[in-house]
Amino acid sequence: MGATAKQANFVIPEDILDDLRKHVARRQQSRFVADALRKELKRLRLETALEESFGAWQDKDHPELAEGAEKFVRKIRKSSRLAGNQ
């Protein structure tokens, strides 16, 4: 787990507890739950970051992409190939 471990008590649906006990060895259950919580918390943090940054991109701030990202990328690649040939 890496960090200092502390005991926590949670109430979870019986069917989830039954599945946990059925599929995860007793000595691995705390790690399994901690890993699942860590993954879900990471997902929630990313979701929050996306929601908070919504609207940050403004087309007016990126006129180089007015004709589309594909055309812009091709132009950059072409110029870098030409620069490499010198």
Secondary structure, 3 states (H helix, E strand, C coil): CCCCCCCCCCCCCHHHHHHHHHHCCHHHHHHHHHHHHHHHHHHHHHHHHHHHHCCCCCHHHCHHHCCCHHHHHHHHHHHHHHHHCC
